[in-house]
């Protein structure tokens, strides 16, 4: 019975990805993990305080995808700088495809969870990253579909 439930959840994730709906969640690193999170990526540039590396052995740390130190320090989670931060961080991401392409690939294959230590997730870099990854995954799917139909 349990095996059937697991199979159903995983097939649901891949079916959604095949339809172009990419399941990319954001969770705080300090929250308990739950079933169905799929591939888990720590997307912060700095290791989270108080977390042992052994506790995150199954998590891939992609620190290169985090905002640059200068952008992070400039922003400082100031809500008044949020719109400008989004533009600047997207610009950094566009120049760093090597860092985000593996996450797009993982999103096409199933659920992905972005982990961050940020307290204010709504105005954090992981929110910008999630939308960026969804757009890139959809764009690469459209590109592949137009290439095949020729």
MOGI-V688078 format. One record per residue. N is the residue number from 1. RES is the residue in one small letter. SS is DSSP state (H for helix, E for strand, C for the rest). OMEGA is omega in radians with two decimals (NA if undefined). Layout:
n=N res=RES ss=SS omega=OMEGA
n=N res=RES ss=SS omega=OMEGA
This chain:
n=1 res=x ss=C omega=3.13
n=2 res=x ss=H omega=-3.14
n=3 res=x ss=H omega=3.14
n=4 res=x ss=H omega=3.14
n=5 res=x ss=H omega=3.13
n=6 res=x ss=H omega=-3.13
n=7 res=x ss=H omega=-3.14
n=8 res=x ss=H omega=-3.14
n=9 res=x ss=H omega=-3.09
n=10 res=x ss=H omega=3.12
n=11 res=x ss=H omega=3.08
n=12 res=x ss=H omega=3.13
n=13 res=x ss=H omega=-3.12
n=14 res=x ss=H omega=3.07
n=15 res=x ss=H omega=3.12
n=16 res=x ss=H omega=3.13
n=17 res=x ss=H omega=-3.12
n=18 res=x ss=H omega=3.09
n=19 res=x ss=C omega=3.12
n=20 res=x ss=C omega=3.08
n=21 res=x ss=C omega=-3.04
n=22 res=x ss=C omega=-3.11
n=23 res=x ss=C omega=3.11
n=24 res=x ss=E omega=-3.12
n=25 res=x ss=E omega=3.03
n=26 res=x ss=E omega=3.07
n=27 res=x ss=E omega=3.00
n=28 res=x ss=E omega=-3.09
n=29 res=x ss=C omega=-3.09
n=30 res=x ss=C omega=3.11
n=31 res=x ss=C omega=3.09
n=32 res=x ss=C omega=3.09
n=33 res=x ss=C omega=3.12
n=34 res=x ss=C omega=3.13
n=35 res=x ss=C omega=3.07
n=36 res=x ss=C omega=3.13
n=37 res=x ss=C omega=3.13
n=38 res=x ss=C omega=3.12
n=39 res=x ss=E omega=-3.08
n=40 res=x ss=E omega=-3.10
n=41 res=x ss=E omega=2.98
n=42 res=x ss=E omega=-2.99
n=43 res=x ss=C omega=3.09
n=44 res=x ss=C omega=3.11
n=45 res=x ss=C omega=3.14
n=46 res=x ss=C omega=3.12
n=47 res=x ss=C omega=-3.10
n=48 res=x ss=C omega=-3.13
n=49 res=x ss=C omega=3.03
n=50 res=x ss=C omega=-3.12
n=51 res=x ss=C omega=3.11
n=52 res=x ss=C omega=3.14
n=53 res=x ss=H omega=3.12
n=54 res=x ss=H omega=-3.13
n=55 res=x ss=H omega=-3.12
n=56 res=x ss=H omega=-3.09
n=57 res=x ss=C omega=-3.11
n=58 res=x ss=C omega=-3.10
n=59 res=x ss=C omega=3.08
n=60 res=x ss=E omega=3.12
n=61 res=x ss=E omega=3.12
n=62 res=x ss=C omega=-3.07
n=63 res=x ss=H omega=-3.13
n=64 res=x ss=H omega=-3.10
n=65 res=x ss=H omega=-3.12
n=66 res=x ss=C omega=3.07
n=67 res=x ss=C omega=3.11
n=68 res=x ss=C omega=-3.14
n=69 res=x ss=H omega=-3.13
n=70 res=x ss=H omega=3.12
n=71 res=x ss=H omega=3.13
n=72 res=x ss=H omega=-3.13
n=73 res=x ss=H omega=3.12
n=74 res=x ss=H omega=-3.07
n=75 res=x ss=H omega=3.11
n=76 res=x ss=C omega=-3.10
n=77 res=x ss=C omega=3.06
n=78 res=x ss=C omega=-3.09
n=79 res=x ss=H omega=3.13
n=80 res=x ss=H omega=-3.14
n=81 res=x ss=H omega=-3.03
n=82 res=x ss=H omega=-3.11
n=83 res=x ss=H omega=3.14
n=84 res=x ss=H omega=3.09
n=85 res=x ss=H omega=-3.14
n=86 res=x ss=H omega=3.13
n=87 res=x ss=H omega=-3.10
n=88 res=x ss=H omega=-3.13
n=89 res=x ss=H omega=3.07
n=90 res=x ss=H omega=3.10
n=91 res=x ss=H omega=3.09
n=92 res=x ss=H omega=-3.13
n=93 res=x ss=H omega=-3.13
n=94 res=x ss=H omega=-3.14
n=95 res=x ss=C omega=-3.02
n=96 res=x ss=C omega=-3.09
n=97 res=x ss=H omega=-3.14
n=98 res=x ss=H omega=-3.10
n=99 res=x ss=H omega=-3.03
n=100 res=x ss=H omega=-3.13
n=101 res=x ss=H omega=3.09
n=102 res=x ss=H omega=3.12
n=103 res=x ss=H omega=3.07
n=104 res=x ss=H omega=3.12
n=105 res=x ss=H omega=3.12
n=106 res=x ss=H omega=-3.14
n=107 res=x ss=H omega=3.10
n=108 res=x ss=H omega=-3.10
n=109 res=x ss=H omega=-3.12
n=110 res=x ss=C omega=-3.10
n=111 res=x ss=C omega=3.10
n=112 res=x ss=E omega=3.05
n=113 res=x ss=E omega=3.07
n=114 res=x ss=E omega=-3.12
n=115 res=x ss=E omega=-3.13
n=116 res=x ss=E omega=3.07
n=117 res=x ss=C omega=-3.10
n=118 res=x ss=C omega=3.10
n=119 res=x ss=C omega=-3.08
n=120 res=x ss=C omega=-3.04
n=121 res=x ss=H omega=-3.09
n=122 res=x ss=H omega=3.12
n=123 res=x ss=H omega=3.14
n=124 res=x ss=C omega=-3.09
n=125 res=x ss=H omega=-3.13
n=126 res=x ss=H omega=3.10
n=127 res=x ss=H omega=3.09
n=128 res=x ss=H omega=-3.13
n=129 res=x ss=H omega=-3.14
n=130 res=x ss=H omega=-3.13
n=131 res=x ss=H omega=3.10
n=132 res=x ss=H omega=-3.13
n=133 res=x ss=H omega=3.11
n=134 res=x ss=H omega=3.13
n=135 res=x ss=H omega=-3.13
n=136 res=x ss=H omega=3.13
n=137 res=x ss=H omega=3.12
n=138 res=x ss=H omega=-3.14
n=139 res=x ss=H omega=-3.14
n=140 res=x ss=H omega=3.08
n=141 res=x ss=H omega=3.11
n=142 res=x ss=H omega=3.13
n=143 res=x ss=H omega=3.13
n=144 res=x ss=H omega=-3.14
n=145 res=x ss=H omega=3.14
n=146 res=x ss=H omega=3.10
n=147 res=x ss=H omega=-3.12
n=148 res=x ss=H omega=-3.06
n=149 res=x ss=H omega=-3.13
n=150 res=x ss=C omega=NA
